[in-house]
Amino acid sequence: MNPVQGVDLAFWYILGVSVFLLFGITIVMVYFVVKYRRSKNPVASDIRDNYKLEIFWTIIPTLIALSMFYVGWTSYMGLRTVPDGALEIEVEAQMFSWIFIYDNEKESENELVVPQGRAIKLNITSTDVLHSFFLPAFRVKVDAVRGMKTYAWFFADDLGDYDIQCTEYCGMGHSEMLAKLHIVSEKEYLTWLEEESD
Ligand SMILES: [Cu+2]
């Protein structure tokens, strides 16, 4: 599964369970408040040691929590497992822009150009302070740390332009630390790659 779908599935699953429980618990609570109000039920019953009930309300929430963990974990593994043959590009964060370095030493600033139909692996680092590489359309968000290599990957499936932002407050120019991802055809990519860096 493409990690984008994996992350979305985890999001909707957890949201769905949460909304279901919110309404389920609220409805039951309101029903009990009305049904067991003091005028109708003056003496409260004192129920103790109902083992069946206690086992039930321990096991069911445990299974729900584990199922949320499972969808979260599998989607996370999707984000962390880079397919073989991914195209690797170096990413350097600096105050306040993104530098992308390609195989043939070509560098571009704030413009990441990749060919359609390929898995792209980004090897991310920072030349100064902490930054964070955020590519929301592909559910990618990874810290850029000086002296450390982190990575992210995504599958370049649809042609188009996508936003890249720094999402770790890194100084006065943080809000202008924006870049664009351009997914272009293989041919366009190769032409662009051979152009002189500006
Ligand atoms: Cu930054």
Boltz pocket constraint, residues with backbone or C-beta under 6 A from the ligand:
constraints:
  - pocket:
      binder: B
      contacts: [[A, 93], [A, 94], [A, 96], [A, 130], [A, 131], [A, 132], [A, 166], [A, 167], [A, 168], [A, 169], [A, 170], [A, 174], [A, 177]]
      max_distance: 6.0
